[in-house]
Amino acid sequence: MTNLKKARQKGKIDDFIKEHEADPEGDLDKLDEVIKHQDQGSGKATLPASSRGPSDD
């Protein structure tokens, strides 16, 4: 069975879709919960870019 990452790398998205057409539908509530949990659990804040000092050119 082809996974999505390999299908994208090989340009075979159509084959991936055909393989997975019969898959049962997912539970969107569970998916949303997982996505929210991953987002909150990262604990990493984005740091601002450092400023550049005056150029010596």
CHARMM-style PDB file with segment names, atoms N, HN, CA, C and O in Angstrom:
ATOM      1  N   MET     1       0.845  -1.182   0.000  1.00  0.00      PROA
ATOM      2  CA  MET     1       0.000   0.000   0.000  1.00  0.00      PROA
ATOM      3  C   MET     1       0.892   1.247   0.000  1.00  0.00      PROA
ATOM      4  O   MET     1       1.866   1.326   0.749  1.00  0.00      PROA
ATOM      5  N   THR     2       0.560   2.179  -0.815  1.00  0.00      PROA
ATOM      6  HN  THR     2      -0.231   2.115  -1.424  1.00  0.00      PROA
ATOM      7  CA  THR     2       1.310   3.421  -0.959  1.00  0.00      PROA
ATOM      8  C   THR     2       0.856   4.424   0.093  1.00  0.00      PROA
ATOM      9  O   THR     2      -0.342   4.588   0.326  1.00  0.00      PROA
ATOM     10  N   ASN     3       1.825   5.103   0.735  1.00  0.00      PROA
ATOM     11  HN  ASN     3       2.798   4.970   0.546  1.00  0.00      PROA
ATOM     12  CA  ASN     3       1.423   6.170   1.651  1.00  0.00      PROA
ATOM     13  C   ASN     3       1.454   7.495   0.890  1.00  0.00      PROA
ATOM     14  O   ASN     3       2.031   7.588  -0.193  1.00  0.00      PROA
ATOM     15  N   LEU     4       0.835   8.501   1.463  1.00  0.00      PROA
ATOM     16  HN  LEU     4       0.366   8.425   2.343  1.00  0.00      PROA
ATOM     17  CA  LEU     4       0.672   9.783   0.782  1.00  0.00      PROA
ATOM     18  C   LEU     4       2.019  10.430   0.474  1.00  0.00      PROA
ATOM     19  O   LEU     4       2.202  10.991  -0.607  1.00  0.00      PROA
ATOM     20  N   LYS     5       2.953  10.359   1.402  1.00  0.00      PROA
ATOM     21  HN  LYS     5       2.804   9.903   2.280  1.00  0.00      PROA
ATOM     22  CA  LYS     5       4.260  10.983   1.200  1.00  0.00      PROA
ATOM     23  C   LYS     5       4.970  10.400  -0.022  1.00  0.00      PROA
ATOM     24  O   LYS     5       5.494  11.140  -0.854  1.00  0.00      PROA
ATOM     25  N   LYS     6       4.984   9.079  -0.126  1.00  0.00      PROA
ATOM     26  HN  LYS     6       4.558   8.477   0.550  1.00  0.00      PROA
ATOM     27  CA  LYS     6       5.645   8.431  -1.268  1.00  0.00      PROA
ATOM     28  C   LYS     6       4.910   8.729  -2.566  1.00  0.00      PROA
ATOM     29  O   LYS     6       5.535   8.936  -3.606  1.00  0.00      PROA
ATOM     30  N   ALA     7       3.582   8.751  -2.504  1.00  0.00      PROA
ATOM     31  HN  ALA     7       3.074   8.583  -1.659  1.00  0.00      PROA
ATOM     32  CA  ALA     7       2.800   9.049  -3.707  1.00  0.00      PROA
ATOM     33  C   ALA     7       3.102  10.454  -4.207  1.00  0.00      PROA
ATOM     34  O   ALA     7       3.224  10.669  -5.413  1.00  0.00      PROA
ATOM     35  N   ARG     8       3.224  11.413  -3.292  1.00  0.00      PROA
ATOM     36  HN  ARG     8       3.125  11.238  -2.312  1.00  0.00      PROA
ATOM     37  CA  ARG     8       3.543  12.786  -3.695  1.00  0.00      PROA
ATOM     38  C   ARG     8       4.934  12.861  -4.293  1.00  0.00      PROA
ATOM     39  O   ARG     8       5.140  13.525  -5.309  1.00  0.00      PROA
ATOM     40  N   GLN     9       5.897  12.180  -3.668  1.00  0.00      PROA
ATOM     41  HN  GLN     9       5.730  11.640  -2.843  1.00  0.00      PROA
ATOM     42  CA  GLN     9       7.278  12.219  -4.161  1.00  0.00      PROA
ATOM     43  C   GLN     9       7.394  11.617  -5.556  1.00  0.00      PROA
ATOM     44  O   GLN     9       8.153  12.106  -6.392  1.00  0.00      PROA
ATOM     45  N   LYS    10       6.635  10.552  -5.798  1.00  0.00      PROA
ATOM     46  HN  LYS    10       6.018  10.155  -5.119  1.00  0.00      PROA
ATOM     47  CA  LYS    10       6.714   9.856  -7.081  1.00  0.00      PROA
ATOM     48  C   LYS    10       5.728  10.381  -8.116  1.00  0.00      PROA
ATOM     49  O   LYS    10       5.710   9.915  -9.256  1.00  0.00      PROA
ATOM     50  N   GLY    11       4.898  11.366  -7.714  1.00  0.00      PROA
ATOM     51  HN  GLY    11       4.913  11.744  -6.788  1.00  0.00      PROA
ATOM     52  CA  GLY    11       3.923  11.918  -8.647  1.00  0.00      PROA
ATOM     53  C   GLY    11       2.808  10.945  -8.976  1.00  0.00      PROA
ATOM     54  O   GLY    11       2.277  10.956 -10.087  1.00  0.00      PROA
ATOM     55  N   LYS    12       2.446  10.096  -8.010  1.00  0.00      PROA
ATOM     56  HN  LYS    12       2.877  10.086  -7.108  1.00  0.00      PROA
ATOM     57  CA  LYS    12       1.430   9.079  -8.251  1.00  0.00      PROA
ATOM     58  C   LYS    12       0.231   9.276  -7.331  1.00  0.00      PROA
ATOM     59  O   LYS    12      -0.257   8.329  -6.714  1.00  0.00      PROA
ATOM     60  N   ILE    13      -0.229  10.499  -7.248  1.00  0.00      PROA
ATOM     61  HN  ILE    13       0.167  11.269  -7.749  1.00  0.00      PROA
ATOM     62  CA  ILE    13      -1.376  10.820  -6.397  1.00  0.00      PROA
ATOM     63  C   ILE    13      -2.623  10.071  -6.866  1.00  0.00      PROA
ATOM     64  O   ILE    13      -3.411   9.611  -6.040  1.00  0.00      PROA
ATOM     65  N   ASP    14      -2.811   9.944  -8.179  1.00  0.00      PROA
ATOM     66  HN  ASP    14      -2.171  10.318  -8.850  1.00  0.00      PROA
ATOM     67  CA  ASP    14      -3.977   9.235  -8.698  1.00  0.00      PROA
ATOM     68  C   ASP    14      -3.993   7.787  -8.230  1.00  0.00      PROA
ATOM     69  O   ASP    14      -5.048   7.261  -7.876  1.00  0.00      PROA
ATOM     70  N   ASP    15      -2.823   7.133  -8.225  1.00  0.00      PROA
ATOM     71  HN  ASP    15      -1.965   7.560  -8.513  1.00  0.00      PROA
ATOM     72  CA  ASP    15      -2.743   5.753  -7.745  1.00  0.00      PROA
ATOM     73  C   ASP    15      -3.091   5.673  -6.264  1.00  0.00      PROA
ATOM     74  O   ASP    15      -3.785   4.752  -5.833  1.00  0.00      PROA
ATOM     75  N   PHE    16      -2.609   6.638  -5.488  1.00  0.00      PROA
ATOM     76  HN  PHE    16      -2.045   7.386  -5.838  1.00  0.00      PROA
ATOM     77  CA  PHE    16      -2.897   6.679  -4.058  1.00  0.00      PROA
ATOM     78  C   PHE    16      -4.410   6.795  -3.826  1.00  0.00      PROA
ATOM     79  O   PHE    16      -4.972   6.091  -2.988  1.00  0.00      PROA
ATOM     80  N   ILE    17      -5.048   7.679  -4.569  1.00  0.00      PROA
ATOM     81  HN  ILE    17      -4.591   8.251  -5.250  1.00  0.00      PROA
ATOM     82  CA  ILE    17      -6.490   7.880  -4.424  1.00  0.00      PROA
ATOM     83  C   ILE    17      -7.247   6.603  -4.771  1.00  0.00      PROA
ATOM     84  O   ILE    17      -8.177   6.221  -4.061  1.00  0.00      PROA
ATOM     85  N   LYS    18      -6.854   5.944  -5.854  1.00  0.00      PROA
ATOM     86  HN  LYS    18      -6.098   6.254  -6.430  1.00  0.00      PROA
ATOM     87  CA  LYS    18      -7.520   4.706  -6.256  1.00  0.00      PROA
ATOM     88  C   LYS    18      -7.378   3.635  -5.173  1.00  0.00      PROA
ATOM     89  O   LYS    18      -8.329   2.906  -4.891  1.00  0.00      PROA
ATOM     90  N   GLU    19      -6.187   3.539  -4.563  1.00  0.00      PROA
ATOM     91  HN  GLU    19      -5.414   4.131  -4.792  1.00  0.00      PROA
ATOM     92  CA  GLU    19      -5.962   2.543  -3.515  1.00  0.00      PROA
ATOM     93  C   GLU    19      -6.834   2.799  -2.290  1.00  0.00      PROA
ATOM     94  O   GLU    19      -7.225   1.860  -1.596  1.00  0.00      PROA
ATOM     95  N   HSD    20      -7.139   4.067  -2.023  1.00  0.00      PROA
ATOM     96  HN  HSD    20      -6.821   4.830  -2.586  1.00  0.00      PROA
ATOM     97  CA  HSD    20      -7.812   4.425  -0.780  1.00  0.00      PROA
ATOM     98  C   HSD    20      -9.282   4.814  -0.951  1.00  0.00      PROA
ATOM     99  O   HSD    20      -9.915   5.251   0.010  1.00  0.00      PROA
ATOM    100  N   GLU    21      -9.826   4.663  -2.140  1.00  0.00      PROA
ATOM    101  HN  GLU    21      -9.312   4.307  -2.920  1.00  0.00      PROA
ATOM    102  CA  GLU    21     -11.234   5.025  -2.359  1.00  0.00      PROA
ATOM    103  C   GLU    21     -12.178   4.213  -1.481  1.00  0.00      PROA
ATOM    104  O   GLU    21     -13.216   4.721  -1.058  1.00  0.00      PROA
ATOM    105  N   ALA    22     -11.835   2.971  -1.205  1.00  0.00      PROA
ATOM    106  HN  ALA    22     -10.992   2.558  -1.548  1.00  0.00      PROA
ATOM    107  CA  ALA    22     -12.722   2.098  -0.428  1.00  0.00      PROA
ATOM    108  C   ALA    22     -12.503   2.236   1.080  1.00  0.00      PROA
ATOM    109  O   ALA    22     -13.200   1.588   1.860  1.00  0.00      PROA
ATOM    110  N   ASP    23     -11.559   3.059   1.498  1.00  0.00      PROA
ATOM    111  HN  ASP    23     -10.993   3.586   0.864  1.00  0.00      PROA
ATOM    112  CA  ASP    23     -11.307   3.245   2.929  1.00  0.00      PROA
ATOM    113  C   ASP    23     -12.541   3.827   3.599  1.00  0.00      PROA
ATOM    114  O   ASP    23     -13.255   4.635   3.004  1.00  0.00      PROA
ATOM    115  N   PRO    24     -12.793   3.413   4.847  1.00  0.00      PROA
ATOM    116  CA  PRO    24     -13.931   4.013   5.555  1.00  0.00      PROA
ATOM    117  C   PRO    24     -13.666   5.486   5.836  1.00  0.00      PROA
ATOM    118  O   PRO    24     -12.517   5.909   5.968  1.00  0.00      PROA
ATOM    119  N   GLU    25     -14.743   6.262   5.924  1.00  0.00      PROA
ATOM    120  HN  GLU    25     -15.676   5.918   5.816  1.00  0.00      PROA
ATOM    121  CA  GLU    25     -14.581   7.682   6.207  1.00  0.00      PROA
ATOM    122  C   GLU    25     -14.026   7.866   7.606  1.00  0.00      PROA
ATOM    123  O   GLU    25     -14.349   7.105   8.517  1.00  0.00      PROA
ATOM    124  N   GLY    26     -13.206   8.861   7.768  1.00  0.00      PROA
ATOM    125  HN  GLY    26     -12.944   9.479   7.027  1.00  0.00      PROA
ATOM    126  CA  GLY    26     -12.617   9.129   9.071  1.00  0.00      PROA
ATOM    127  C   GLY    26     -13.572   9.889   9.980  1.00  0.00      PROA
ATOM    128  O   GLY    26     -14.618  10.376   9.551  1.00  0.00      PROA
ATOM    129  N   ASP    27     -13.186   9.974  11.232  1.00  0.00      PROA
ATOM    130  HN  ASP    27     -12.337   9.578  11.580  1.00  0.00      PROA
ATOM    131  CA  ASP    27     -13.974  10.702  12.225  1.00  0.00      PROA
ATOM    132  C   ASP    27     -13.393  12.108  12.330  1.00  0.00      PROA
ATOM    133  O   ASP    27     -12.329  12.290  12.922  1.00  0.00      PROA
ATOM    134  N   LEU    28     -14.067  13.096  11.771  1.00  0.00      PROA
ATOM    135  HN  LEU    28     -14.931  12.948  11.290  1.00  0.00      PROA
ATOM    136  CA  LEU    28     -13.546  14.452  11.732  1.00  0.00      PROA
ATOM    137  C   LEU    28     -13.382  15.055  13.124  1.00  0.00      PROA
ATOM    138  O   LEU    28     -12.480  15.864  13.342  1.00  0.00      PROA
ATOM    139  N   ASP    29     -14.235  14.676  14.063  1.00  0.00      PROA
ATOM    140  HN  ASP    29     -14.968  14.019  13.887  1.00  0.00      PROA
ATOM    141  CA  ASP    29     -14.092  15.186  15.426  1.00  0.00      PROA
ATOM    142  C   ASP    29     -12.782  14.710  16.048  1.00  0.00      PROA
ATOM    143  O   ASP    29     -12.092  15.475  16.721  1.00  0.00      PROA
ATOM    144  N   LYS    30     -12.450  13.451  15.819  1.00  0.00      PROA
ATOM    145  HN  LYS    30     -13.011  12.829  15.273  1.00  0.00      PROA
ATOM    146  CA  LYS    30     -11.189  12.914  16.354  1.00  0.00      PROA
ATOM    147  C   LYS    30      -9.997  13.581  15.671  1.00  0.00      PROA
ATOM    148  O   LYS    30      -8.997  13.891  16.319  1.00  0.00      PROA
ATOM    149  N   LEU    31     -10.108  13.799  14.366  1.00  0.00      PROA
ATOM    150  HN  LEU    31     -10.920  13.547  13.840  1.00  0.00      PROA
ATOM    151  CA  LEU    31      -9.030  14.453  13.637  1.00  0.00      PROA
ATOM    152  C   LEU    31      -8.801  15.860  14.158  1.00  0.00      PROA
ATOM    153  O   LEU    31      -7.659  16.263  14.380  1.00  0.00      PROA
ATOM    154  N   ASP    32      -9.873  16.610  14.355  1.00  0.00      PROA
ATOM    155  HN  ASP    32     -10.801  16.283  14.175  1.00  0.00      PROA
ATOM    156  CA  ASP    32      -9.755  17.967  14.892  1.00  0.00      PROA
ATOM    157  C   ASP    32      -9.106  17.954  16.270  1.00  0.00      PROA
ATOM    158  O   ASP    32      -8.275  18.807  16.581  1.00  0.00      PROA
ATOM    159  N   GLU    33      -9.490  16.984  17.090  1.00  0.00      PROA
ATOM    160  HN  GLU    33     -10.166  16.292  16.837  1.00  0.00      PROA
ATOM    161  CA  GLU    33      -8.920  16.879  18.440  1.00  0.00      PROA
ATOM    162  C   GLU    33      -7.413  16.630  18.379  1.00  0.00      PROA
ATOM    163  O   GLU    33      -6.653  17.232  19.136  1.00  0.00      PROA
ATOM    164  N   VAL    34      -6.987  15.753  17.488  1.00  0.00      PROA
ATOM    165  HN  VAL    34      -7.605  15.264  16.873  1.00  0.00      PROA
ATOM    166  CA  VAL    34      -5.563  15.446  17.346  1.00  0.00      PROA
ATOM    167  C   VAL    34      -4.801  16.681  16.866  1.00  0.00      PROA
ATOM    168  O   VAL    34      -3.721  16.985  17.373  1.00  0.00      PROA
ATOM    169  N   ILE    35      -5.358  17.380  15.899  1.00  0.00      PROA
ATOM    170  HN  ILE    35      -6.235  17.133  15.486  1.00  0.00      PROA
ATOM    171  CA  ILE    35      -4.694  18.572  15.364  1.00  0.00      PROA
ATOM    172  C   ILE    35      -4.577  19.639  16.444  1.00  0.00      PROA
ATOM    173  O   ILE    35      -3.516  20.241  16.602  1.00  0.00      PROA
ATOM    174  N   LYS    36      -5.644  19.879  17.185  1.00  0.00      PROA
ATOM    175  HN  LYS    36      -6.507  19.389  17.056  1.00  0.00      PROA
ATOM    176  CA  LYS    36      -5.601  20.877  18.252  1.00  0.00      PROA
ATOM    177  C   LYS    36      -4.612  20.480  19.339  1.00  0.00      PROA
ATOM    178  O   LYS    36      -3.890  21.325  19.868  1.00  0.00      PROA
ATOM    179  N   HSD    37      -4.582  19.196  19.670  1.00  0.00      PROA
ATOM    180  HN  HSD    37      -5.169  18.509  19.240  1.00  0.00      PROA
ATOM    181  CA  HSD    37      -3.682  18.710  20.709  1.00  0.00      PROA
ATOM    182  C   HSD    37      -2.226  18.913  20.287  1.00  0.00      PROA
ATOM    183  O   HSD    37      -1.403  19.335  21.099  1.00  0.00      PROA
ATOM    184  N   GLN    38      -1.904  18.620  19.037  1.00  0.00      PROA
ATOM    185  HN  GLN    38      -2.573  18.277  18.378  1.00  0.00      PROA
ATOM    186  CA  GLN    38      -0.539  18.798  18.544  1.00  0.00      PROA
ATOM    187  C   GLN    38      -0.153  20.268  18.549  1.00  0.00      PROA
ATOM    188  O   GLN    38       0.980  20.613  18.883  1.00  0.00      PROA
ATOM    189  N   ASP    39      -1.084  21.131  18.183  1.00  0.00      PROA
ATOM    190  HN  ASP    39      -2.005  20.850  17.912  1.00  0.00      PROA
ATOM    191  CA  ASP    39      -0.810  22.560  18.128  1.00  0.00      PROA
ATOM    192  C   ASP    39      -0.547  23.110  19.527  1.00  0.00      PROA
ATOM    193  O   ASP    39       0.379  23.898  19.714  1.00  0.00      PROA
ATOM    194  N   GLN    40      -1.341  22.710  20.498  1.00  0.00      PROA
ATOM    195  HN  GLN    40      -2.093  22.069  20.345  1.00  0.00      PROA
ATOM    196  CA  GLN    40      -1.191  23.200  21.865  1.00  0.00      PROA
ATOM    197  C   GLN    40      -0.004  22.569  22.558  1.00  0.00      PROA
ATOM    198  O   GLN    40       0.616  23.202  23.413  1.00  0.00      PROA
ATOM    199  N   GLY    41       0.323  21.350  22.215  1.00  0.00      PROA
ATOM    200  HN  GLY    41      -0.182  20.836  21.521  1.00  0.00      PROA
ATOM    201  CA  GLY    41       1.367  20.623  22.915  1.00  0.00      PROA
ATOM    202  C   GLY    41       2.778  20.951  22.473  1.00  0.00      PROA
ATOM    203  O   GLY    41       3.737  20.488  23.092  1.00  0.00      PROA
ATOM    204  N   SER    42       2.929  21.722  21.438  1.00  0.00      PROA
ATOM    205  HN  SER    42       2.151  22.098  20.935  1.00  0.00      PROA
ATOM    206  CA  SER    42       4.281  21.980  20.940  1.00  0.00      PROA
ATOM    207  C   SER    42       5.095  22.794  21.933  1.00  0.00      PROA
ATOM    208  O   SER    42       6.288  22.541  22.104  1.00  0.00      PROA
ATOM    209  N   GLY    43       4.480  23.753  22.583  1.00  0.00      PROA
ATOM    210  HN  GLY    43       3.511  23.958  22.445  1.00  0.00      PROA
ATOM    211  CA  GLY    43       5.154  24.550  23.607  1.00  0.00      PROA
ATOM    212  C   GLY    43       6.269  25.432  23.073  1.00  0.00      PROA
ATOM    213  O   GLY    43       7.009  26.029  23.855  1.00  0.00      PROA
ATOM    214  N   LYS    44       6.399  25.521  21.793  1.00  0.00      PROA
ATOM    215  HN  LYS    44       5.798  25.036  21.158  1.00  0.00      PROA
ATOM    216  CA  LYS    44       7.454  26.344  21.205  1.00  0.00      PROA
ATOM    217  C   LYS    44       6.855  27.649  20.707  1.00  0.00      PROA
ATOM    218  O   LYS    44       5.887  27.656  19.946  1.00  0.00      PROA
ATOM    219  N   ALA    45       7.433  28.728  21.139  1.00  0.00      PROA
ATOM    220  HN  ALA    45       8.218  28.722  21.757  1.00  0.00      PROA
ATOM    221  CA  ALA    45       6.988  30.030  20.664  1.00  0.00      PROA
ATOM    222  C   ALA    45       7.875  30.445  19.492  1.00  0.00      PROA
ATOM    223  O   ALA    45       9.055  30.097  19.443  1.00  0.00      PROA
ATOM    224  N   THR    46       7.319  31.166  18.583  1.00  0.00      PROA
ATOM    225  HN  THR    46       6.361  31.448  18.623  1.00  0.00      PROA
ATOM    226  CA  THR    46       8.100  31.674  17.470  1.00  0.00      PROA
ATOM    227  C   THR    46       8.863  32.897  17.933  1.00  0.00      PROA
ATOM    228  O   THR    46       8.283  33.859  18.436  1.00  0.00      PROA
ATOM    229  N   LEU    47      10.159  32.847  17.756  1.00  0.00      PROA
ATOM    230  HN  LEU    47      10.630  32.066  17.347  1.00  0.00      PROA
ATOM    231  CA  LEU    47      10.994  33.962  18.179  1.00  0.00      PROA
ATOM    232  C   LEU    47      11.091  34.997  17.071  1.00  0.00      PROA
ATOM    233  O   LEU    47      11.126  34.638  15.894  1.00  0.00      PROA
ATOM    234  N   PRO    48      11.136  36.270  17.426  1.00  0.00      PROA
ATOM    235  CA  PRO    48      11.276  37.301  16.391  1.00  0.00      PROA
ATOM    236  C   PRO    48      12.666  37.237  15.765  1.00  0.00      PROA
ATOM    237  O   PRO    48      13.625  36.794  16.398  1.00  0.00      PROA
ATOM    238  N   ALA    49      12.760  37.671  14.550  1.00  0.00      PROA
ATOM    239  HN  ALA    49      11.981  38.030  14.035  1.00  0.00      PROA
ATOM    240  CA  ALA    49      14.039  37.694  13.858  1.00  0.00      PROA
ATOM    241  C   ALA    49      14.939  38.730  14.504  1.00  0.00      PROA
ATOM    242  O   ALA    49      14.477  39.769  14.975  1.00  0.00      PROA
ATOM    243  N   SER    50      16.220  38.436  14.521  1.00  0.00      PROA
ATOM    244  HN  SER    50      16.595  37.592  14.139  1.00  0.00      PROA
ATOM    245  CA  SER    50      17.151  39.405  15.101  1.00  0.00      PROA
ATOM    246  C   SER    50      17.349  40.573  14.135  1.00  0.00      PROA
ATOM    247  O   SER    50      17.290  40.404  12.917  1.00  0.00      PROA
ATOM    248  N   SER    51      17.581  41.737  14.687  1.00  0.00      PROA
ATOM    249  HN  SER    51      17.630  41.875  15.676  1.00  0.00      PROA
ATOM    250  CA  SER    51      17.778  42.896  13.829  1.00  0.00      PROA
ATOM    251  C   SER    51      19.253  42.977  13.432  1.00  0.00      PROA
ATOM    252  O   SER    51      20.142  42.529  14.155  1.00  0.00      PROA
ATOM    253  N   ARG    52      19.469  43.548  12.295  1.00  0.00      PROA
ATOM    254  HN  ARG    52      18.746  43.913  11.707  1.00  0.00      PROA
ATOM    255  CA  ARG    52      20.844  43.708  11.820  1.00  0.00      PROA
ATOM    256  C   ARG    52      21.372  45.045  12.261  1.00  0.00      PROA
ATOM    257  O   ARG    52      20.653  46.044  12.283  1.00  0.00      PROA
ATOM    258  N   GLY    53      22.618  45.049  12.607  1.00  0.00      PROA
ATOM    259  HN  GLY    53      23.202  44.238  12.589  1.00  0.00      PROA
ATOM    260  CA  GLY    53      23.271  46.306  12.986  1.00  0.00      PROA
ATOM    261  C   GLY    53      23.611  47.108  11.755  1.00  0.00      PROA
ATOM    262  O   GLY    53      23.373  46.656  10.635  1.00  0.00      PROA
ATOM    263  N   PRO    54      24.161  48.285  11.940  1.00  0.00      PROA
ATOM    264  CA  PRO    54      24.537  49.118  10.797  1.00  0.00      PROA
ATOM    265  C   PRO    54      25.590  48.411   9.939  1.00  0.00      PROA
ATOM    266  O   PRO    54      26.460  47.706  10.451  1.00  0.00      PROA
ATOM    267  N   SER    55      25.492  48.613   8.664  1.00  0.00      PROA
ATOM    268  HN  SER    55      24.785  49.186   8.249  1.00  0.00      PROA
ATOM    269  CA  SER    55      26.419  47.993   7.722  1.00  0.00      PROA
ATOM    270  C   SER    55      27.745  48.739   7.702  1.00  0.00      PROA
ATOM    271  O   SER    55      27.782  49.961   7.848  1.00  0.00      PROA
ATOM    272  N   ASP    56      28.841  47.992   7.518  1.00  0.00      PROA
ATOM    273  HN  ASP    56      28.811  47.000   7.399  1.00  0.00      PROA
ATOM    274  CA  ASP    56      30.176  48.602   7.426  1.00  0.00      PROA
ATOM    275  C   ASP    56      30.597  48.817   5.987  1.00  0.00      PROA
ATOM    276  O   ASP    56      31.766  49.096   5.721  1.00  0.00      PROA
ATOM    277  N   ASP    57      29.661  48.691   5.050  1.00  0.00      PROA
ATOM    278  HN  ASP    57      28.711  48.465   5.267  1.00  0.00      PROA
ATOM    279  CA  ASP    57      30.003  48.822   3.631  1.00  0.00      PROA
ATOM    280  C   ASP    57      30.468  50.183   3.309  1.00  0.00      PROA
ATOM    281  OT1 ASP    57      30.798  50.466   2.158  1.00  0.00      PROA
TER     282      ASP     57
END
